[in-house]
């Protein structure tokens, strides 16, 4: 039986869109957050570290480095699956036989029988799952090496896209960029599959060609958080990568800027400090250790550092040299200002979101725009 993967169609940039618009399609919907990038009220969080370099002048979106989470997922899920199939199921089966008969010896009979049946098959299944996960990880590794970032210059309030193939970069106004989050689901032979993503799009003002940048995300809130990270940077609300990628302060002075073994040990020290200070209980400490044991302790962090070294050694694609001058900081008196429309609508959105924090932000966007249209009519 073939898998029917959820389809996530790209929006048509030729059709007018604005924040708050929602377009449905079979199995999902697209919710617009821009053009005119209004505040979403989400926490600015870059969970997957999609943002690369960030300084006072510009932010590079895309072209980021691998994280330990991808290795934890790649290695940990097959390992956890093996433990469950080879050991947990036999324990549960033996427990059922003991509960029915009240004889301890039948627990061992049930466990031994199921263990002998499941161990070999679980080993084969989980080994195949591991191989498949490693193949996917390899694909992402080469994607990291070949990705060219998109540069957001907040002092100019412009965005530079590099289309590749030797074509010159395309520079468009920040407030004209369309942004959306996609939610999709569909049935496969393995059950219901859900997909989330953040998309950016614009029309080349010279050629009229549509361009897209799409990043899959683990969840809706993380897609919103990633967009809010970019929006908040462009509006001078966040200024450093640590604010959006390291909210728990897991990097210490002198640490490399990426995640690695150092962040694991920093997290462990922070965990014990919070336990000593009474911020968390023994249960959370135990769960932290259990999770990291199940995902093979520091091995994913060592592999992440190895992969980052391999990427740096092989070299990465960068933005064209023609953008060097454009990327330079500007004197403050030359900084571009947000439009009056953005200032007015943002203030209204913030006020209404503060009054109704549980209301979907897209509904607030749509309401504010509807009233704006009524007043201007």
C-alpha positions in Angstrom: 0.0 0.0 0.0 1.5 3.3 -1.0 1.7 6.2 1.4 -0.5 9.1 0.8 1.7 11.9 2.1 0.1 15.2 3.2 0.3 17.7 0.4 1.4 21.2 1.3 0.7 23.4 -1.8 2.6 26.6 -2.2 0.6 29.8 -2.1 0.2 31.9 -5.3 2.1 35.1 -4.6 0.3 36.7 -7.5 -2.9 36.6 -5.4 -3.0 39.4 -2.7 -2.5 38.1 0.9 -2.1 39.7 4.2 -1.6 38.7 7.8 -4.7 36.8 9.2 -5.7 35.3 5.8 -6.3 31.5 6.0 -6.4 29.3 2.9 -7.6 25.7 3.3 -6.7 22.8 1.1 -7.5 19.1 1.4 -5.9 17.9 4.6 -4.7 21.2 5.9 -4.5 24.9 5.8 -2.1 27.8 5.3 -2.2 30.7 7.8 -0.6 34.0 6.7 1.5 36.1 9.1 2.7 38.7 6.6 3.1 40.8 4.4 3.1 43.6 6.9 4.7 41.4 9.6 2.5 41.9 12.7 3.6 40.6 16.1 2.3 37.1 16.8 2.6 37.0 20.6 4.6 33.8 20.3 7.9 33.4 22.1 10.8 34.0 19.7 12.4 30.5 19.7 14.7 29.0 17.1 14.4 25.4 18.2 16.2 23.9 15.2 18.7 26.7 14.9 17.7 27.7 11.5 19.2 31.1 12.1 22.9 31.3 11.4 25.0 34.5 11.8 23.3 37.4 13.7 24.8 40.8 14.4 23.7 44.4 14.8 23.1 44.8 11.1 21.9 41.5 9.6 20.6 38.0 10.3 21.2 34.9 8.1 18.2 32.7 7.8 18.9 29.1 6.8 22.4 27.6 6.3 22.5 26.8 10.0 24.4 23.9 11.6 23.2 20.5 12.8 22.0 20.1 16.4 22.3 17.1 18.8 18.5 16.7 18.7 18.7 15.4 15.1 21.2 12.7 16.2 19.1 11.9 19.4 16.2 11.3 17.1 18.2 9.4 14.5 19.8 7.0 17.1 17.4 7.2 20.0 14.1 6.3 18.3 15.3 3.0 16.9 17.0 2.2 20.2 13.9 3.0 22.3 11.8 1.0 19.8 14.1 -2.0 20.2 13.9 -1.8 24.0 10.1 -1.7 23.9 9.7 -4.5 21.5 12.4 -6.8 22.9 11.9 -6.2 26.6 8.8 -4.1 27.5 6.3 -6.3 25.6 7.6 -9.5 27.1 7.4 -8.0 30.6 3.8 -6.8 29.9 2.9 -10.3 28.6 4.4 -12.0 31.6 2.6 -9.5 33.9 -0.8 -10.4 32.2 -0.2 -14.1 32.8 0.7 -13.5 36.4 -2.3 -11.3 36.9 -4.6 -14.0 35.6 -3.0 -17.0 37.3 -1.5 -15.3 40.4 1.5 -17.7 39.9 4.9 -16.1 39.8 6.4 -18.9 37.7 3.9 -18.1 34.9 5.3 -14.6 34.7 8.7 -16.1 33.8 7.1 -18.5 31.3 5.2 -15.6 29.6 8.3 -13.4 29.6 10.6 -16.1 28.2 8.2 -17.1 25.5 7.6 -13.6 24.2 11.2 -12.6 24.6 12.4 -15.5 22.4 9.7 -14.6 19.8 10.3 -10.8 19.7 14.0 -10.3 20.2 15.2 -11.4 16.7 12.3 -9.6 14.9 12.7 -6.4 16.9 16.5 -6.4 16.2 15.9 -6.7 12.4 13.1 -4.1 12.4 14.9 -1.5 14.5 18.2 -2.1 12.5 16.3 -1.3 9.3 14.7 1.8 11.0 18.2 2.9 12.0 19.6 2.5 8.5 16.7 4.5 7.1 17.2 7.2 9.7 20.9 7.4 8.9 20.1 7.8 5.2 17.8 10.7 5.9 20.4 12.2 8.2 23.0 12.0 5.4 20.6 13.8 3.1 20.2 16.6 5.6 24.0 16.7 6.1 24.6 17.6 2.4 21.7 20.0 2.6 23.4 21.8 5.4 26.6 22.1 3.2 24.7 23.4 0.2 22.2 25.7 1.7 22.7 29.4 0.9 21.2 31.6 3.7 18.7 34.4 3.2 19.9 37.7 4.7 17.7 40.0 6.6 19.2 43.5 7.0 17.2 45.3 9.7 18.9 48.7 9.4 17.9 48.8 5.7 14.7 46.9 6.4 15.4 44.8 3.3 15.8 41.0 2.6 18.4 39.5 0.2 17.6 36.2 -1.5 20.3 34.3 -3.5 18.5 32.3 -6.2 21.7 30.4 -7.1 22.9 29.2 -10.5 25.0 32.3 -10.8 22.0 34.6 -10.8 22.4 37.9 -9.0 20.8 38.3 -5.5 17.3 39.6 -5.2 16.6 42.4 -2.7 13.1 43.2 -1.6 11.5 45.3 1.2 11.1 43.5 4.5 7.5 44.5 4.9 6.6 43.0 1.5 7.7 39.5 2.4 4.8 37.0 2.6 5.1 34.5 5.5 2.9 31.6 6.4 2.7 28.6 8.6 1.4 25.3 7.1 -0.5 22.6 8.9 -1.2 19.4 6.9 -2.2 15.8 7.7 -2.9 12.7 5.7 -3.3 9.0 6.0 -0.4 6.6 5.4 -0.1 2.9 5.9 1.5 3.8 9.3 -1.4 6.0 10.5 -2.1 9.7 10.4 0.9 11.8 9.4 1.1 15.5 10.4 3.3 18.1 8.9 4.1 21.7 9.9 6.3 24.3 8.2 7.2 27.9 7.9 7.2 29.4 4.5 8.4 32.7 3.0 7.7 34.0 -0.4 8.0 37.1 -2.7 7.8 38.1 -6.3 11.0 39.3 -8.0 10.1 42.9 -8.9 12.1 42.8 -12.1 11.0 39.5 -13.6 7.7 38.8 -11.8 9.0 35.3 -10.9 7.8 33.8 -7.6 10.4 32.6 -5.1 9.8 30.5 -2.0 11.8 29.4 1.1 10.2 26.6 3.1 11.4 25.0 6.3 9.7 22.0 7.9 9.1 22.3 11.7 8.4 19.8 14.4 5.2 21.6 15.5 3.0 24.6 15.0 4.3 26.6 18.0 7.9 26.1 16.9 7.1 27.3 13.4 5.4 30.4 14.9 8.4 30.9 17.2 10.9 30.8 14.4 9.0 33.4 12.4 8.7 35.5 15.5 12.4 35.3 16.0 13.0 36.8 12.6 10.2 39.4 13.0 11.4 40.5 16.5 15.0 40.8 15.2 13.9 43.1 12.4 11.9 45.2 14.8 14.8 45.5 17.3 13.1 43.4 19.9 15.8 40.7 20.1 19.5 41.3 19.4 21.5 38.1 19.9 21.3 34.4 19.0 21.4 33.5 22.6 18.0 35.1 23.2 16.3 32.8 20.7 18.5 29.7 20.6 19.8 29.5 24.2 17.0 30.8 26.5 18.2 28.5 29.2 21.8 29.8 29.2 23.5 26.6 28.3 26.5 28.4 26.7 29.2 29.6 28.9 31.9 32.2 28.1 34.5 30.7 25.8 32.2 27.9 24.6 31.8 27.3 20.8 28.6 29.0 19.4 27.1 25.7 18.4 25.5 22.9 20.5 27.9 20.1 21.5 29.3 18.1 24.4 29.8 21.4 26.3 26.1 22.2 26.3 25.3 18.7 27.6 27.6 19.2 30.6 26.3 22.8 31.1 22.7 21.5 31.1 23.6 18.8 33.6 25.2 21.3 35.9 22.2 23.6 35.6 19.9 20.7 36.4 21.7 19.9 39.6 21.8 23.6 40.6 18.1 23.9 40.1 17.5 20.8 42.1 19.7 22.1 45.0 17.8 25.4 44.9 14.5 23.7 45.1 13.3 24.8 41.7 12.7 21.3 40.5 12.1 18.0 42.2 13.8 14.6 42.0 11.2 13.4 39.5 12.4 15.9 36.8 16.0 15.1 37.5 15.3 11.4 37.1 13.4 12.0 33.8 16.3 14.1 32.5 18.7 11.2 33.1 16.3 8.6 31.8 15.8 10.5 28.5 19.5 11.0 27.9 20.3 7.4 28.7 17.7 6.3 26.2 19.1 8.5 23.5 22.7 7.2 24.2 24.0 9.8 26.6 26.7 12.1 25.0 27.1 10.2 21.8 24.7 12.5 19.8 26.6 15.5 21.1 29.9 14.0 20.0 28.5 13.1 16.6 27.1 16.7 16.2 30.6 18.1 16.8 32.1 15.7 14.3 29.5 16.6 11.7 30.0 20.3 12.2 33.8 19.9 11.8 33.1 17.9 8.6 30.9 20.7 7.2 33.5 23.4 8.0 36.3 21.3 6.4 34.3 20.7 3.3 33.3 24.3 2.9 29.9 25.8 2.6 28.1 27.9 0.1 27.8 31.5 1.0 26.0 34.6 -0.2 27.5 36.3 -3.3 30.3 38.8 -2.8 28.1 41.5 -4.4 26.2 41.6 -1.1 29.2 42.5 1.0 28.7 46.2 0.7 25.0 45.9 1.1 25.5 43.9 4.3 27.6 46.6 6.0 26.1 48.5 9.0 24.7 51.9 8.3 25.0 55.1 10.3 22.0 55.4 12.6 20.7 58.5 10.8 20.4 56.3 7.7 18.4 53.5 9.3 15.1 52.8 7.5 11.9 53.3 9.6 8.9 51.0 9.8 5.9 52.1 7.8 3.1 54.0 9.6 0.7 51.1 8.7 3.0 48.6 10.5 3.3 50.8 13.6 -0.5 51.4 13.8 -1.6 47.8 13.2 1.1 46.3 15.5 0.0 48.5 18.4 -3.6 47.5 17.8 -2.7 43.8 17.6 -0.7 43.9 20.8 -3.5 45.6 22.7 -6.1 43.1 21.6 -3.8 40.1 22.2 -3.2 41.4 25.7 -7.0 41.5 26.3 -7.6 38.1 24.7 -4.4 36.1 25.0 -6.0 32.7 24.2 -7.6 33.9 21.0 -5.9 32.7 17.8 -3.5 35.5 16.6 -4.7 35.0 13.0 -8.2 35.9 14.1 -6.9 39.1 15.7 -5.0 39.9 12.5 -8.1 39.5 10.4 -10.3 41.5 12.8 -7.8 44.4 12.9 -7.6 44.4 9.1 -11.4 44.2 8.8 -11.8 47.3 10.9 -9.1 49.1 9.1 -10.9 48.5 5.8 -14.2 49.7 7.3 -12.7 52.9 8.6 -11.0 53.7 5.3 -14.1 53.0 3.3 
